[in-house]
Amino acid sequence: MTKLGIKNASMELSPDGKFIFVLADGKTMKVDIDSGKSEPLKVGGEMVLDQTAERNYIFDHAWRQLKAKFYVEDLQGVDWNYYYKVYHKFLPSITNNYDFAEMLSEMLGEMNASHTGSGYRNIQPNTDQTSTLGLFYDYTYTGKGLAVAEVIIGGPLDKASSKIKKGNIIEKIDGQLPDSVDFYQLLNRKVGKPTLLSVYDPGTKTRWEETVKPISAGVENELLYKRWVDNRRKEVDQLSGGKIGYIHVRAMNDASMRTVFEEALGRNVGKDAIIVDTRFNGGGNIHEQLSDFLSGKKYIDIIPHGQFVGSEPYDKWV
């Protein structure tokens, strides 16, 4: 008996039945069955990957999976055997996984069905990563530098300590002129690193320098999503004279459902109606709960001693 102190591992019995080989946390150990003693096992090896054969296998596997598991047997009338021949002929010409994923996604798109497709993810350490300043730029501006069209709310320059605003010109980034190169090169691999901006205000004809810590594209995308929702909410409020509320359901998951609860029973509790926007939804499985929550009918008002304190159902928007 031996205690290895690991939670998840794969094990294999040796051909002679005397040892157990354990693979855990990227390490290999050998455990003697009789004594229970374990020792590290050094393994040396090399895998020669035939990428063309691998892509051929994945192509065939994806084609077979869809044919066998699509939700209707007639595949919506699509001649899936025909498309196998149409797209298979491209395989010999594909030399990288990005093009392969694109081609596979094109083939799956022939079904014109949701929840199908193929994506490419290139995970490599120490590669280029373009950061961002959290700004929109005026691309109609033809002068020197970068003209600021908008400072994104919540971004690294949306702070009381920053003077940068719409109409300002960023003349230099870390002392380099953004006109001499694609200025995004000047923001490469600078997420969270102090970056010096040289700024000019044409209105006051003043110049100054500010230090900012750029953010990643992922962080900026989150800010842009919030900006989009805020703008849609303002638009609905303006067009309805404040009578109609707006909620965006980002995904059919628990976090989004909680947001719907908060929005409906919070800022929109007194509205005459709510626009529930599911565009660009990430998918999931809360459609039934969402429909149930939004279809509530008020059946009682609670008015003890003439004072209204609420109504039921309490946990639905009515």
SULCORBEL-V691616 format. One record per residue. RES is the residue in one letter. SS is DSSP state (helix for helix, strand for strand, loop for the rest). BURIAL is I if it has 9 or more other C-alpha atoms within 8 Angstrom, else O. Layout:
# SULCORBEL-V691616
RES | SS | BURIAL
RES | SS | BURIAL
This chain:
# SULCORBEL-V691616
M | loop | O
T | loop | O
K | loop | O
L | loop | O
G | loop | O
I | loop | O
K | loop | O
N | loop | O
A | loop | I
S | strand | O
M | strand | O
E | strand | O
L | strand | I
S | loop | I
P | loop | O
D | loop | O
G | loop | O
K | loop | I
F | strand | I
I | strand | I
F | strand | I
V | strand | I
L | strand | I
A | strand | I
D | loop | O
G | loop | O
K | strand | O
T | strand | I
M | strand | I
K | strand | I
V | strand | I
D | strand | I
I | loop | I
D | loop | O
S | loop | O
G | loop | I
K | loop | O
S | strand | I
E | strand | O
P | strand | O
L | loop | O
K | loop | O
V | loop | O
G | loop | O
G | loop | O
E | loop | O
M | loop | O
V | loop | O
L | loop | O
D | loop | O
Q | helix | O
T | helix | I
A | helix | O
E | helix | I
R | helix | I
N | helix | I
Y | helix | O
I | helix | O
F | helix | I
D | helix | O
H | helix | O
A | helix | O
W | helix | I
R | helix | O
Q | helix | I
L | helix | O
K | helix | I
A | helix | O
K | helix | O
F | loop | I
Y | loop | O
V | loop | O
E | loop | O
D | loop | O
L | helix | I
Q | helix | O
G | helix | O
V | loop | O
D | loop | O
W | helix | O
N | helix | O
Y | helix | O
Y | helix | I
Y | helix | I
K | helix | O
V | helix | O
Y | helix | I
H | helix | O
K | loop | O
F | loop | O
L | helix | I
P | helix | O
S | helix | O
I | loop | I
T | loop | O
N | loop | O
N | helix | O
Y | helix | O
D | helix | I
F | helix | I
A | helix | I
E | helix | I
M | helix | I
L | helix | I
S | helix | I
E | helix | I
M | helix | I
L | helix | I
G | helix | I
E | loop | O
M | loop | I
N | loop | O
A | loop | O
S | loop | O
H | loop | O
T | loop | O
G | loop | I
S | loop | I
G | loop | O
Y | loop | O
R | loop | O
N | loop | O
I | loop | O
Q | loop | O
P | loop | O
N | loop | O
T | loop | O
D | loop | O
Q | loop | O
T | strand | I
S | loop | I
T | strand | I
L | loop | I
G | loop | I
L | strand | I
F | strand | I
Y | strand | I
D | loop | I
Y | loop | O
T | loop | O
Y | loop | O
T | loop | O
G | loop | O
K | loop | O
G | loop | I
L | strand | I
A | strand | I
V | strand | I
A | strand | I
E | strand | I
V | strand | I
I | loop | I
I | loop | O
G | loop | O
G | loop | I
P | loop | I
L | loop | I
D | loop | I
K | loop | O
A | loop | O
S | loop | O
S | loop | O
K | loop | O
I | loop | O
K | loop | O
K | loop | I
G | loop | I
N | strand | I
I | strand | I
I | strand | I
E | strand | I
K | strand | I
I | strand | I
D | loop | I
G | loop | O
Q | strand | O
L | strand | I
P | loop | I
D | loop | O
S | loop | O
V | loop | O
D | loop | O
F | helix | I
Y | helix | O
Q | helix | O
L | helix | I
L | helix | I
N | strand | I
R | loop | O
K | loop | I
V | loop | I
G | loop | O
K | loop | O
P | strand | I
T | strand | I
L | strand | I
L | strand | I
S | strand | I
V | strand | I
Y | strand | I
D | strand | I
P | loop | I
G | loop | O
T | loop | O
K | loop | O
T | strand | O
R | strand | O
W | strand | O
E | strand | O
E | strand | I
T | strand | O
V | strand | I
K | strand | I
P | loop | I
I | strand | I
S | loop | I
A | helix | I
G | helix | O
V | helix | O
E | helix | I
N | helix | O
E | helix | O
L | helix | I
L | helix | I
Y | helix | O
K | helix | O
R | helix | I
W | helix | O
V | helix | I
D | helix | O
N | helix | O
R | helix | I
R | helix | I
K | helix | O
E | helix | O
V | helix | I
D | helix | I
Q | helix | O
L | helix | O
S | helix | O
G | loop | O
G | loop | I
K | loop | I
I | strand | I
G | strand | I
Y | strand | I
I | strand | I
H | strand | I
V | loop | I
R | loop | I
A | loop | I
M | strand | I
N | loop | I
D | helix | O
A | helix | O
S | helix | I
M | helix | I
R | helix | O
T | helix | I
V | helix | I
F | helix | I
E | helix | I
E | helix | I
A | helix | I
L | helix | I
G | loop | O
R | loop | O
N | loop | I
V | loop | I
G | loop | O
K | loop | I
D | loop | O
A | strand | O
I | strand | I
I | strand | O
V | strand | O
D | strand | O
T | loop | I
R | loop | O
F | loop | O
N | loop | I
G | loop | O
G | loop | O
G | strand | O
N | loop | O
I | loop | I
H | helix | O
E | helix | O
Q | helix | O
L | helix | I
S | helix | O
D | helix | O
F | helix | I
L | helix | I
S | loop | I
G | loop | I
K | loop | O
K | loop | I
Y | loop | O
I | strand | O
D | strand | I
I | strand | I
I | strand | I
P | strand | O
H | loop | O
G | loop | O
Q | strand | O
F | strand | O
V | strand | O
G | strand | O
S | strand | I
E | strand | I
P | loop | I
Y | loop | O
D | loop | O
K | loop | I
W | loop | I
V | loop | O
